[in-house]
Amino acid sequence: MALSEYVIPGMFIRDHIVTVPLDWSKPDGETIEVFAREVCDPTKRNATLPLLAFLQGGPGGKSPRPANGGPPWLAEALKSHRVILVDQRGTGRSSRIESATMARFGDDGAKAADYLACFRADSIVADCEHIRKTLFGGKKWETLGQSYGGFLTLTYLSKAPEGLSACYVTGGLAGIDATADDVYRCTYPRVAAKTARYYERYAADRAKVGKIADFIANNDVRLPDGDRLTVRRFQTVGIDFGMAPGFENIHWLVDEAFSSSAEDRLSDHFLASVMNLTSYDGNPLFAVLQESIYAQGQGATNWAAERIRAEFADFEGTKRPLQFTGEMMFSWMFDEIRSLKPFRAGARALAERQNHSQLYDTTRLASNEVPVAAAVYFDDMYVDAGLSLDTAKRTGNVEAWVTNEYEHDGVRQSSRVFRRLLDMVRDKGGPLS
């Protein structure tokens, strides 16, 4: 049902909420709510416009909250489309999962994992199809999938291509049969390359980062929320290196790390910033589900990032210059990070889970007829370009634009990215009717 309608500068907004099964295989069982925000140009609120559903990155990310005409892709899309911003189940206003949610399971990790497994890509696609059919009359829509949203796009093309008229993907063509082990063997070298580039740009930071790590290793350093800061937790701020402003963000963090020239105390600013960068109060599912997005069929992920890290000795916290890590989640995080401790039992059981739903149908993808335009970022730190291009070759009607002009967040940095993808589909005949 529609909750409300209102206008903000440059945008007419209508909010919706629908009730869906927690487990789509049990339609009469427990239910949850899924929220969707409809956005269009105020002057076109009553016009018949093509629909564009945005598939947010993550996992565990809510849709962007529109303001000031942006992000750039949204401003571009509103010139011609009615945009649907879905808060994926478990995020934002869609029965958000947080620490209180997990309290119902206590220490029963198996039940918690069963619950969390209902928040994977296949369930998200089923939610989107329900929204498309019930709120928008079953009209086909286009999708824009950023990062994990591209993974969702491939699941959508596998499960319900009849609902799609065209798909645009930015930095999100998953390796359709790559395991979590495969993914991390590709990404650790990419993270190392990004770290090397960071130190090339800010040569003095080699020594500064080393001093910070040494201080953390030799002192009981506490973050504002009481968590102890360890070197391995400090290394995780490198997750930002894959975004356009990432090097600068970390450089300025390091620049003000110590309170004085004596370097005998880390600054309050530094500690608060590290806490915010490495805590998950706003998106715990990002950490909890990170490895399960690669799981299909039989076999446990079994803390793949942690196991594969052992193959790359340079990432040890005692090595100098210190290597940062990227989009990797480790078992110790659920013991040491306050916001993740309530998810510990469920995360461990999920890592040990042997049976997973199949997310991609390789036969159906090979015969796909829905036009797909995909930006593949050659230097992408999170989604390996080699795996992406392999998927593009194995999926029908995909045109890939390979570029090193942008980092992983290119679509959030420039309207040109989305505009080019629109043009690529248009030049091949446009969306399906």
N, C-alpha and C positions, 0 to 999 in steps of 0.2 A: 504494500500500500504506500501511497505518497504521504510522507510525514509533513513536509512543508515546502513552500516555494518562496523565493526571495531573489533580490537583485543585489549584486555587488558590482563595483565599477567594471564595466565591460562584459559582465557575465550574468545570464539568467540561470538560476540553479533550482533544481527540484530534487529533493531527497526521497529515497525509497528504502523500504525494508521488506524482506521476504523471509518466510520461514521455510527451512529445508531440513531434510533428515541429517542427523550427525553422520550416519553411515548410509550411503545411498543404496547399499545392498539390503538394507532393512528399513524400507520406507515408512513402516508403522512404528518404528522405535523412537528413541530420543531425538529431539529436534534442536536446532540452533537457529540463530538469525543471521542473515547476510544483508549488509548495507550497500547501497549503490547511490552514487550522486550523479545526476544528469546535468550536463552543463552545455549551454549554447549561447550564441550571440543574442543579447536582449532584443534586438530588432528582428530576430528570426525565431522567436520562441514558438510561434504558431506555424512555422514553415515545415514542409516535409523535407527533411534532410537525411543524408546517409548517416548511419550510426557507426561510431568508432568506439570500441571497448578498449580501455587501457588495461594491460596486464602488467602489473607492477613487479619490480625486481624483488629480490629477497633470497630465500624464502622468509616469510614472516613480516613482509613489509606492507603497510597500508598504502592506499592510493594517495597521491599528493593532494594537499589542501590548496585549492586555487586562490591566488591573491596577486594583485598588481599585474594582472594580465598574463601571468606566467604559470608554469615554466615555458620556455620558448616553443617547445613542440605543441603545447596546448594552445597558445596564441595562434599558431599556424593552423592547427586543426579546426579552430572555431571559425575560421574564414569560410569553411565549407561543410563542416560536420556537426552533428550533435554527439557530444562525447559522454561516455558512460565510465565513471570512475568507480570501480568496485573495490571495496575493502575485502580482500581475500579472507576467507573464514579464519577466525582466530586472531584477526588484527583489527585495529581501529575500532569501528563501531559494529563489527561483525563477530559477536560473541567472543570478544577478545580473551585470549588465554594469558593469564598472568599467575603469579605465585598462589593467589587464593584459589584459582582453578585447580591447581595440582594438589591442594590440601585434601581434596576429597578422596585421593588415592592412598594417602599416607605413605607407607614404605612399599606398597605393592607396585613394583616397577612394571610387571607384566600388564596389569590393567592400565597403568598410565601409558605404556607404549601402545596398547591397543587403541586408546583414545587418541593419542598423538598421530597415529598412522591414518586417522581419518582426515588429516589436514594436508594431505599430499596433493599432487597436481591433478590426479584423476577426479578427486572430489571437488577441487576448485573449478575444473571444467564443467562438471555436472551442475554446480551452482550457477555458472555463467549461462549455461543453456536454459536453466530454469528461469533466470532473469530475462533472457532474450524472449522466451516464449510467453511468459506471464505478464511482463511489464511492457513489452514492445511488439506484441502481436505476432511473434514468430518471424519477424522480418530479419533477413540475413544481415549480419554486420561485419564490418572490418575490425581488425584488432591491431593494436600496436603493443608489442611485447618488448620491454626493456629488461635485459639481463635474464633473470629467472623467468621473466615474462615470456622470453623466447622459448624456454623449456616448456612452459605452459602452452605456447602456440603449437609446438610439436605434439604435445598430448592432445590438444584440441583437434589437430588435423588427423590424429590417430583414432580419436573416439567419436567426434561429431563434426566432420568436415561440412556436412549439409547446412550447418548454421553460419558458415563463413563465406564472405564474398571476396575478401582479400586480406592478406596478413603482412604486417611490417614488423621486422625484428631488428633490434639494435643490441649488438653485443650479447646475443643469447641463443645461438644455434648450438645446442648441446650435442655431445657425442652420443649418438642414439644407442650404442651398445657399449660405451666406455664405462668401466667400473669406477668406483671411488678411488681405488688404487691407481688405475690408469690416469685419472684426472690429476691426482696429486704428484705423480711422477712427471707430469707435464708442467705443473704450475710451480713447483719448488724452484726449478731453474729460472722461470720467468720472474719470480719474486727476487731471486738473487741478482738477476740482471737489473731490476728496478732499483734495488738497494745500491748497486754499483753506480748507477746513473745518479742517484741521489748524492752519493759521496763525491762524484765528479763535479756536480753542480755546487755543492757546499763542502769543499775540501776540509775546512776547519771542523766540520761536524764529526769527522772520524774520531778525533780526540775527545770532543765534547760528549759524544754519545758514549764512548768508552768510559769516561769519568763518571757519567750518570750511572751506567751499569755497575761499575765497581762500587760506587757509593751504595746503591741498592743492595748489592750482594753482601756488603759488609755491615749493614745497619738494619735495624728493625724499622722500616719505613712504612708508615700507615697512611692510607688514603682517607679523605674526609668521612667516608662511610664506615671506617674501621677496618676494611680489608687491608691485609699486608700486601705491599707492592713487591713483587718478585721480578727478577730479570726477564723471565719467560713471559710474564704478563706485559712488561714494558715492550718487549719485542713485538707484541701483537698490534701496536699502533701502526705498524707498517701496512696494515690493511688499507690505509688511505693512499698508498703509493699508486694504486691503479686508477685514481681519479685525477682530473685535470689539475686541481690545486693541491694535490697530495704532498708533493715535495715541499711546497712552501708552508703548508699547515704544520708539518713535522719540524721543519727548520725553525719556525718561530716558536714552537713548543720547546725545542732544545735550547734556543737562544736565551730563554728566561728560566731555565731549569733551576739554577741555584739562586739563593736569596741574596748572596753577596759575593764579592770577589774572593772571599776566603773559601768559598765552596764547601762550607761545613754544614749546610742545611739546604734541602730542596724547597723551593718556593711554594707557597700556598697555591699560587696560580698554576704552577706546573702540576701539583698533586691533584687539584680539582679537575684540571683538563684531562689528565691521564685517567682519572676515575670516570669521567664522562665518556671518553673515547673507548674505554674497555669494559664498561658495564652494559647491561642489557635490559634495563627496566622497561624501556620503550618498545623493544622488539626481541623478547626472549626466544621466540620461535626461530629467529635467524640462527642462533647458536644450536638450538635443540634439533632442528630439522636439516641442518646444513649438509650432512653426509647422506641422509636418507633420500635426498632428491636424486641421487645417483643409483639407488638400489632398485633392482627389478628382478622378479622371479626369486630364485633360490640363492641364498648366501648372505652372510652378515657383513656389514661394512666394518665392524670391529675396530672403530677408531682409526680409520685409514690414514688420516693426516698425521696422526701421532706415530703410527707404525712406519710410514714412508719417510717421515722426517729422519729416522735413524739411518737412512741411506744417504743423507746429506749432512756430513759431519760439520760443515761450516756453519750450520745453524745452531750449534751448541752455544749456550749463553756465556761460556768462558772464552769463546773465540773473539779475536779483535782483528779488523774492525767488526763490530757487532752486526750480525745479520738480523734484519727484521723479518717477521713472518707476514703472511697475507690473509686470504680468506680461508683460514684453517681453524678448525675447532678441536680442542684437546680435552681428554678426560679430566685433567686436573682443574680445568676451568669450573667444573661443576662442584668441586671441593673448595675452591679458593675465592670465587666471585660471589658476593652476597646475593645478587639478583638471580643467579643461576642455581643456587643451592636447592631451592624447592623443586627443581626439575631433575635433580641428580638421579633418582631411582628410575624415572621414565627414560631419561637420556641413555643410561647404561643399558636398560633393557632394549631400547630401540637399536642401539649399536650391535646388540647380540641377536637381534631378530633375524630369523632365517627366511621367512616367507614375506614377499612383498608383491604388491599388485604390479602388473606390467603397464608401464607408462607409455611406451611407444610401440606402434604396430608397423614394423619395417616394410611389410608387404603393402599395406595401405599407403604409407608415406611414399613408397616408390612410384605408386600410380596416382599420386596426388594431382588434382587439377585446379585447386585453388591457387591463384597467383600469390607468390610470396617474394617480397623484396627484403633482403637482409644486409645490414651493415655489419661487416666483420672487421673488427679493429685488430690490425696486424700485431700490435704490441700489447694486446689485452692481457692484463695480469690475472684476471679471474677466469675467463673462458678461453681456452686454448684455440688459437686460430686454426691450427692444423685439424683438430677435431671438428671444428665448425665447418671447414671446407669439405671434409669428408662427408659430413651430414648433408651439405648442400648438393654434393654429387649424387647422393643416394636418395634424395627426396625430389619428387617430380615438381616441375614448374617453379623452381627456386632460382632467383637471380641474386647473386652475391656481389656486393660492392666492397672490395677489400681496400682498406685505407689505413694509413698511419698518421693521418691528420688529427685524429681525436683519440682520447683515452676512453675508458669504459663508459663514462658518463657523457659521451658526445651529444646525445639527444637532449640532454639537459643543459648543454652549453650553447648550442646553436640551433636555430630553427632550420638551418640549411640541411641538417641530417634528415629530418622527417620529410622536408620538402623533396629531397632527392628520391627518397623511397616512394613517395606518392607518384613522382614523375616516372619512376621505373615501372610501376604497375600500369600507369596510364599509357605509357608508350608501348606496352604489350597488349593493349586492348581494354584495359581498365578492369575494375572489380566485376565479379560475376553478378548477374542479376537474379 
